[in-house]
Amino acid sequence: MSVLIVGGTGLTGAHAALHLKAAGEDVTVMSRGDLPASLAGLPHLRGSYLDEVVRDRLGAFDQLVFAAGADIRQQPPDEDPEAFYTRVNSEGVPQFFRWAREAGVQTAVYIGTYYPQVVPDKIDSSPYVRSRHLADTGLRALNTAEFRVCSLNAPFILGCVPGVSLPHLEGLVHYAAGRMPDLPAVAPEGGVNHISSQSMSEAIVGALAHGEGGKAYLVGDENLSWKAYLELFFAAAGNPQDLPVSDQEHPLFPDVILYAGRNATISYVPDNAELGYTTGLIGETVRQVVAAYLPE
């Protein structure tokens, strides 16, 4: 099968590209910028999913994996958040999937966020969560017998791919190693579900093979308090701690990225066995991430 990975320079897209390539698939990566060295041997389609110029190229692919939805990291400082998220998510994402269907793509998987499913009240109050909800429902409405499309709505995704910049994880590793002495060693209250990029890639393979058309899958792996999650990093960095818990804004997990709210707890057990992905990988993945940023 020929597979197009949209957003292949981010963690999820890059890992999925390598995973699918290793499984023998014909993988092309689409991105606005250059590919990291770890993806350098893969065909590259340069462009944005918002640019109609890529529309005529989509007919070359049987399958599509979309891992390029926008969040606060891409928001221009001079653009209204509501207008930005409407343009790039609510309208832009379904439009791209419509182009894919018209081009003859047979199967598509969208990587979304879990917020619209786990805190649906935020759909009305958060422009970002609302845009992700509208993108998800809009693209799944395009499902037909000839164009099977589903979404994988994920929690915090943890992992690393050589050459892919992940400053939030690099900062967390240095924090856990005691290299940020000006920041207090504390954990936020509450906790969330986490999933590894390995599990996500396996879920993508499962969704491409036999995901139910039109379905929004809530994926995830381990429910961890922020205390337990951060202590995994401290231990892996050789700096084990019994972290105190604080209800104040955490410097590495600011309120602006916690759409469920500071100190919230999001816990669930996914019911999507048909996707066939491995679970119980968070501890191992934390150790891999720490090793990537604290080489011996």
SVG drawing of the C-alpha trace seen along z (x, -y; Angstrom):
<svg xmlns="http://www.w3.org/2000/svg" viewBox="-21 -41 50 48">
<polyline fill="none" stroke="black" stroke-width="0.4" points="0.0,0.0 1.1,-3.6 0.7,-5.6 0.9,-9.4 1.9,-10.6 0.8,-14.3 2.8,-16.0 5.7,-13.6 8.2,-15.9 6.3,-15.7 6.7,-12.9 3.6,-10.9 3.9,-11.3 7.6,-10.6 7.3,-7.5 4.4,-6.2 6.3,-6.7 9.3,-4.7 7.0,-2.0 5.0,-1.6 8.2,-1.6 9.6,1.2 6.4,3.1 7.0,3.0 4.6,0.2 5.4,-2.4 5.6,-5.5 5.7,-9.2 6.0,-12.0 4.3,-15.4 5.6,-18.4 6.3,-22.1 9.9,-21.8 12.8,-19.5 12.7,-15.9 14.9,-14.9 17.8,-12.7 16.0,-9.6 13.4,-10.1 15.8,-11.2 15.4,-8.1 11.7,-8.4 10.0,-10.2 9.0,-13.8 6.0,-15.8 6.7,-19.4 3.6,-21.5 0.8,-22.3 -2.5,-20.5 -4.0,-24.0 -2.5,-24.6 -4.6,-23.5 -1.4,-22.9 -1.1,-19.5 -4.5,-18.5 -3.5,-17.1 -0.8,-14.9 -3.2,-12.9 -4.3,-10.5 -1.0,-8.7 -1.8,-7.3 -4.1,-4.4 -4.0,-5.4 -3.6,-8.6 -2.4,-9.2 -3.0,-12.8 -1.0,-14.0 -0.8,-17.7 -3.6,-19.4 -2.6,-22.8 -2.4,-23.7 -1.1,-26.7 2.5,-26.0 1.5,-27.0 -0.8,-30.0 0.6,-33.3 0.7,-36.0 -1.1,-38.5 -4.1,-36.2 -7.2,-35.9 -7.3,-32.3 -10.9,-31.7 -10.1,-32.7 -6.8,-30.7 -8.3,-27.5 -11.3,-27.8 -9.1,-28.2 -6.6,-25.5 -8.6,-22.9 -12.4,-23.3 -12.4,-24.1 -8.9,-23.2 -8.8,-19.6 -12.1,-18.4 -11.3,-20.2 -8.1,-18.2 -9.9,-14.9 -12.5,-15.9 -9.7,-16.4 -8.3,-13.0 -11.7,-11.3 -12.1,-13.1 -8.6,-11.9 -9.4,-8.3 -7.7,-7.6 -9.3,-4.5 -8.5,-4.7 -7.7,-7.6 -6.8,-7.9 -6.9,-11.2 -4.8,-11.7 -6.9,-14.0 -7.0,-14.9 -8.9,-13.4 -10.3,-16.6 -13.6,-16.7 -14.4,-13.2 -13.1,-13.4 -14.1,-17.0 -16.9,-17.7 -17.9,-20.8 -14.7,-22.5 -16.1,-22.4 -18.2,-25.4 -15.6,-27.3 -12.3,-26.6 -11.6,-27.7 -9.0,-25.0 -11.1,-22.1 -14.0,-23.3 -11.9,-23.4 -10.6,-19.9 -14.2,-18.6 -15.4,-20.2 -12.4,-18.9 -13.0,-15.4 -16.8,-15.4 -16.4,-17.0 -13.9,-14.6 -15.7,-11.5 -18.9,-12.7 -17.0,-12.1 -16.9,-8.3 -18.3,-6.2 -18.0,-2.6 -15.2,-3.8 -13.5,-6.1 -13.1,-4.6 -12.0,-7.2 -11.8,-7.1 -10.0,-9.1 -7.7,-8.2 -8.1,-10.7 -5.1,-10.6 -3.9,-11.9 -0.4,-13.0 1.9,-11.2 5.4,-10.3 8.3,-9.2 11.3,-10.2 12.5,-10.0 16.1,-10.9 16.2,-14.4 12.7,-15.4 12.8,-18.4 10.8,-17.9 11.8,-20.8 9.1,-20.1 10.4,-16.6 14.0,-17.7 13.2,-20.4 11.4,-17.8 14.4,-15.5 16.8,-18.2 14.4,-19.3 14.3,-15.7 18.0,-15.5 18.3,-18.5 19.7,-20.8 17.1,-23.5 17.8,-24.4 15.7,-27.5 12.6,-25.5 11.1,-23.7 10.9,-19.9 7.2,-19.5 4.3,-17.8 1.0,-19.3 -2.2,-17.9 -4.3,-15.6 -3.2,-13.5 -4.0,-12.3 -3.8,-9.3 -0.6,-8.8 0.3,-6.8 3.6,-6.1 4.4,-6.8 5.0,-3.1 1.5,-2.3 0.2,-5.1 2.0,-3.7 0.6,-0.3 -2.9,-1.8 -2.5,-3.5 -1.6,-0.2 -4.7,1.3 -6.9,-1.5 -5.6,-1.4 -6.2,2.3 -9.7,2.6 -10.7,-0.5 -14.5,-1.1 -15.4,-3.8 -16.8,-6.9 -15.7,-6.0 -13.9,-8.3 -11.6,-6.0 -10.5,-7.2 -7.0,-5.7 -4.7,-5.7 -2.6,-3.5 -1.8,-4.3 -3.6,-6.6 -1.0,-8.3 -1.0,-11.1 1.3,-13.9 3.3,-12.9 3.8,-9.3 4.5,-10.4 7.2,-13.0 8.8,-10.6 9.4,-8.1 11.5,-10.8 13.4,-11.7 14.2,-8.0 15.2,-7.4 17.5,-10.5 19.3,-9.1 17.7,-11.6 14.8,-9.8 12.5,-12.0 9.3,-11.7 7.8,-14.9 5.5,-17.1 2.3,-18.0 1.3,-21.6 -2.0,-23.1 -0.1,-26.0 0.7,-26.4 3.6,-24.2 6.4,-25.8 6.6,-22.9 2.8,-22.3 1.4,-25.8 -2.4,-26.3 -2.4,-27.4 -1.7,-23.8 -4.0,-22.1 -7.3,-22.4 -9.1,-20.3 -8.0,-22.8 -5.2,-22.9 -5.3,-20.0 -7.8,-18.1 -7.7,-14.3 -8.5,-12.5 -8.7,-8.7 -10.3,-6.2 -9.9,-2.7 -10.1,-2.6 -12.4,-0.1 -10.8,0.4 -9.2,3.9 -9.7,4.2 -6.8,1.7 -4.4,4.2 -1.8,1.9 0.5,2.7 -0.1,1.2 2.0,0.8 4.8,-1.0 5.0,-4.3 7.8,-3.4 10.0,-1.9 9.3,-4.9 10.3,-7.4 13.6,-5.6 14.1,-5.8 13.3,-9.6 15.7,-10.2 18.5,-8.2 18.0,-10.3 18.5,-13.6 21.0,-12.4 23.5,-10.3 26.2,-8.5"/>
</svg>
